[in-house]
């Protein structure tokens, strides 16, 4: 019997499924390296015989990634916390006894009956199944993915620093909106200034705090009551935790319990040890880790030329070119000029080829980083290695696309070589 493990590499399966099911209702880094059993950073997943550098410390003494320390613990506390909101009386949200990994996401175009949640909870290996409201709405004019939640039941799914902030969850219960650290930083939002939120109606909501939650691709979280006042679908999604289970097998069982209009996706990527099979974050299908080949010389030349041609253009969060970019938008646009289909977000881009040692780096390889202190294991930044120890990147708000010395310090998560066939498969279910 083959052993298996989770490749802890934050994936944005939320976007993959939610975008397909809910696109049009209102308009418009997670990767984690997870292992069954005790989750120690000493454990390693291997892909095609190459040790994974994503989220683990010191692969062969070459990688300096330090899981859980991106940005520093003190910074995480400061960015998550906000002042308590003055609101109608509500009970304080209980502290988290234990965190729950978010492993699977079920999304429907309409309400999922309470009976479906109960049936999912009875499946072998399922530790928790929590209904949520999922949709896309505008926050300060930008479309984002939002969850409406019961703060008490959803809090354990959040990244550890975020889950630890009782003030943040009390503020959500009081009617505030929790916003991801990346969105808060890149859009230069303020904890003291309300945001304009537009769903079926437009309202101003106080900011509950800045902290990345437990589902990659989710930019904001509100209470069920706020979600419904904004017109988000009611109980149309379910978050499932099944930390010690083969997800591909569990997903087959789940599909039999769902209505035809519902979809299920893995929020993590599982490696089946002793084989090249990987459970993809998009649909749970098995994919060969080394499928296809790397970029051709012609593709590589066009990719790098396109990226170089964007030097000096501004960084704008969410921009995909051709005259402004965020980090993953620059990668996607540049590869498109070479005829290569690439997923939109950095966490998915980290799944588009085999993982590398630093000694294997070549121009055109992608470098990934943990930059979110509220979720230290998330892949939240990507850069393009161009050789000679340098990288090209769209850095952050207020800066331009630039070439800088490649950073292999504490925030470095690892590197991959792009395989166009794999990239196309990962991108297939990923809406723009």
C-alpha positions, -999 to 999 in steps of 0.1 A, spaced: 0 0 0 15 33 -11 20 60 15 9 96 7 16 131 19 3 166 14 24 190 -6 20 221 16 18 246 -12 -11 272 -8 -35 268 -37 -63 289 -49 -89 263 -55 -115 287 -41 -111 308 -72 -110 278 -95 -144 265 -84 -161 297 -72 -152 316 -103 -168 290 -125 -200 285 -105 -207 321 -94 -191 343 -121 -216 370 -131 -236 370 -99 -222 404 -88 -198 411 -116 -163 406 -121 -4 337 -16 -28 297 -5 -1 272 -8 8 250 20 30 220 22 9 196 44 17 161 55 -5 134 70 3 126 106 25 149 127 32 181 107 69 188 112 90 210 89 116 183 88 94 162 65 98 166 28 78 158 -3 97 147 -34 86 154 -70 106 136 -97 133 129 -73 138 166 -65 132 176 -29 105 202 -24 117 236 -13 83 251 -7 78 258 29 105 236 44 138 246 59 172 240 45 168 215 16 203 200 11 216 231 30 207 253 0 173 268 8 169 293 36 131 293 39 119 296 75 82 285 78 62 306 102 86 335 104 78 355 73 76 391 85 80 381 121 55 371 148 51 405 163 42 420 130 15 393 125 -1 403 158 -1 440 149 -16 436 114 -43 412 125 -55 431 155 -79 460 152 -97 480 179 -130 465 191 -160 478 171 -189 494 188 -219 474 178 -250 458 190 -244 434 219 -230 400 208 -213 371 226 -175 371 223 -163 345 198 -148 315 216 -110 310 214 -97 283 191 -90 249 208 -73 235 177 -68 246 142 -85 228 113 -68 225 79 -92 236 50 -88 206 27 -119 206 4 -144 232 -8 -179 224 -20 -196 252 -40 -231 252 -55 -250 277 -76 -278 277 -50 -284 267 -14 -269 234 -2 -294 217 21 -284 212 58 -288 175 51 -259 176 27 -236 190 54 -247 163 79 -240 136 53 -206 150 46 -197 150 83 -205 113 85 -180 104 58 -149 85 71 -120 109 75 -140 141 76 -132 160 108 -154 190 101 -178 204 75 -189 240 79 -215 258 56 -205 293 44 -219 319 20 -196 324 -10 -197 351 -36 -179 380 -53 -186 416 -45 -169 449 -48 -148 464 -20 -138 500 -27 -146 494 -64 -125 462 -67 -141 427 -72 -130 403 -45 -140 368 -32 -159 370 0 -172 345 25 -201 349 49 -194 328 80 -203 320 115 -172 334 132 -173 306 159 -173 277 135 -151 292 108 -124 307 131 -105 273 134 -99 273 96 -80 305 96 -42 308 95 -28 306 130 -20 343 137 -54 353 123 -72 326 143 -55 339 175 -70 374 172 -102 374 193 -106 411 186 -108 404 148 -134 377 151 -155 397 176 -153 425 151 -166 402 123 -195 392 146 -202 428 153 -207 436 116 -171 444 104 -153 430 74 -120 412 78 -97 419 49 -67 398 38 -33 412 47 -22 414 10 -53 434 0 -50 457 30 -13 464 23 -15 467 -15 -47 488 -15 -34 509 14 -65 504 34 -68 517 69 -82 500 100 -98 532 110 -115 540 77 -146 520 65 -146 504 31 -174 508 5 -189 473 -2 -212 467 -31 -233 436 -36 -270 439 -42 -267 472 -24 -238 495 -15 -229 500 22 -199 512 42 -185 485 66 -159 490 93 -126 470 89 -125 442 114 -88 437 109 -62 426 84 -56 389 85 -55 361 59 -81 334 65 -78 297 59 -90 296 23 -67 307 -4 -81 333 -28 -105 346 -1 -99 384 2 -125 392 28 -148 376 54 -180 389 70 -207 374 92 -236 355 77 -259 384 86 -238 409 67 -233 385 37 -271 382 34 -277 419 36 -253 423 7 -271 397 -13 -245 369 -13 -259 334 -19 -270 317 13 -252 285 25 -240 277 -11 -206 264 0 -191 240 25 -155 240 39 -143 205 47 -114 194 69 -101 159 64 -64 160 74 -56 123 74 -74 111 43 -66 105 6 -85 135 -8 -90 121 -43 -109 91 -29 -129 113 -5 -139 136 -33 -154 107 -53 -176 99 -23 -185 135 -18 -196 139 -54 -222 112 -50 -238 132 -22 -240 165 -41 -266 179 -64 -256 181 -101 -252 218 -98 -224 215 -71 -187 211 -75 -159 200 -51 -123 210 -52 -92 202 -32 -76 232 -14 -43 214 -10 -22 193 -33 -15 157 -23 15 137 -34 11 99 -36 46 88 -24 63 62 -45 46 74 -77 43 105 -99 7 110 -91 -5 143 -76 -41 152 -66 -45 186 -83 -61 215 -65 -85 221 -94 -106 190 -97 -89 162 -77 -77 144 -108 -44 126 -108 -16 143 -127 19 132 -135 43 154 -117 67 156 -147 41 157 -175 53 173 -207 86 193 -208 100 226 -199 97 258 -220 113 255 -255 142 278 -263 118 299 -284 92 301 -257 118 310 -231 132 337 -253 98 353 -259 89 350 -222 120 367 -209 118 394 -237 82 402 -228 90 404 -191 120 427 -198 99 450 -219 77 458 -189 105 471 -168 95 505 -154 58 500 -156 38 504 -123 27 478 -98 -10 478 -92 -26 451 -71 -48 429 -93 -34 443 -126 -27 419 -154 -11 442 -180 -2 453 -205 7 486 -188 4 478 -151 9 445 -132 9 427 -99 36 400 -94 16 371 -108 0 392 -134 34 400 -148 43 363 -150 10 354 -166 11 382 -192 48 376 -201 42 338 -207 11 346 -227 33 365 -252 52 332 -256 20 313 -262 20 296 -228 -12 295 -207 -5 302 -171 -28 304 -140 -35 338 -126 -23 336 -90 11 330 -75 0 300 -54 -12 282 -86 18 292 -106 39 274 -80 22 242 -91 31 244 -128 63 224 -128 89 205 -108 105 220 -77 142 229 -79 173 231 -58 191 265 -60 219 248 -79 195 239 -107 182 274 -113 181 287 -149 168 319 -165 130 316 -168 125 297 -136 100 311 -111 109 321 -75 82 321 -48 80 339 -15 61 340 18 54 378 24 22 376 45 29 376 82 -7 367 90 -3 334 71 34 326 70 30 295 49 12 311 20 28 317 -13 21 354 -18 48 366 -42 65 354 -74 95 367 -93 112 356 -125 148 344 -123 169 359 -152 203 345 -144 235 359 -128 218 359 -94 192 384 -105 154 383 -107 127 404 -124 96 413 -104 66 435 -100 73 443 -63 46 462 -45 23 492 -45 42 525 -52 70 506 -71 77 496 -107 86 464 -124 123 460 -117 154 438 -118 170 432 -84 194 407 -68 176 374 -63 164 370 -27 170 336 -11 165 348 25 140 340 52 109 347 31 120 325 1 97 296 -4 112 278 -33 116 276 -71 100 257 -100 106 252 -137 76 259 -159 61 230 -178 36 244 -203 14 213 -203 11 212 -165 5 250 -165 -23 247 -189 -39 220 -168 -37 241 -136 -50 271 -155 -79 252 -172 -104 258 -144 -90 292 -134 -110 322 -146 -94 355 -154 
